[in-house]
Amino acid sequence: MGFIKEPKGVDFVIQSEPLTDEERKEISKHIAAYKKRNKKTVNTRSKTKQHS
């Protein structure tokens, strides 16, 4: 891969505005709901072998 040179008049640096408390709480609520919905279950197997 090579080095990408910025064209004149174009700035690749992105500076976003800080989140408000309301936005932060809403994002946290969505993340918590996602984690609750997609919780991984743990499958346990018996250590003893069963012969047929």
Contact map, one row per residue, 1 for C-alpha under 8 A:
1110000000000000000000000000000000000000000000000000
1111000000000000000000000000000000000000000000000000
1111100000000000000000000000000000000000000000000000
0111110000000000000000000000000000000000000000000000
0011111000000000000000000000000000000000000000000000
0001111101110000000000000000000000000000000000000000
0000111111000000000000000000000000000000000000000000
0000011111000000000000000000000000000000000000000000
0000001111100000000000000000000000000000000000000000
0000011111110000000000000000000000000000000000000000
0000010011111100000000000000000000000000000000000000
0000010001111100000000000000000000000000000000000000
0000000000111110000000000000000000000000000000000000
0000000000111111000000000000000000000000000000000000
0000000000001111100000000000000000000000000000000000
0000000000000111110000000000000000000000000000000000
0000000000000011111000000000000000000000000000000000
0000000000000001111100000000000000000000000000000000
0000000000000000111110110000000000000000000000000000
0000000000000000011111110000000000000000000000000000
0000000000000000001111111000000000000000000000000000
0000000000000000000111111100000000000000000000000000
0000000000000000001111111110000000000000000000000000
0000000000000000001111111111000000000000000000000000
0000000000000000000011111111100000000000000000000000
0000000000000000000001111111110000000000000000000000
0000000000000000000000111111111000000000000000000000
0000000000000000000000011111111100000000000000000000
0000000000000000000000001111111110000000000000000000
0000000000000000000000000111111111000000000000000000
0000000000000000000000000011111111100000000000000000
0000000000000000000000000001111111110000000000000000
0000000000000000000000000000111111111000000000000000
0000000000000000000000000000011111111100000000000000
0000000000000000000000000000001111111110000000000000
0000000000000000000000000000000111111110000000000000
0000000000000000000000000000000011111110000000000000
0000000000000000000000000000000001111111000000000000
0000000000000000000000000000000000111111100000000000
0000000000000000000000000000000000000111110000000000
0000000000000000000000000000000000000011111000000000
0000000000000000000000000000000000000001111100000000
0000000000000000000000000000000000000000111110000000
0000000000000000000000000000000000000000011111000000
0000000000000000000000000000000000000000001111100000
0000000000000000000000000000000000000000000111111000
0000000000000000000000000000000000000000000011111000
0000000000000000000000000000000000000000000001111100
0000000000000000000000000000000000000000000001111110
0000000000000000000000000000000000000000000000011111
0000000000000000000000000000000000000000000000001111
0000000000000000000000000000000000000000000000000111
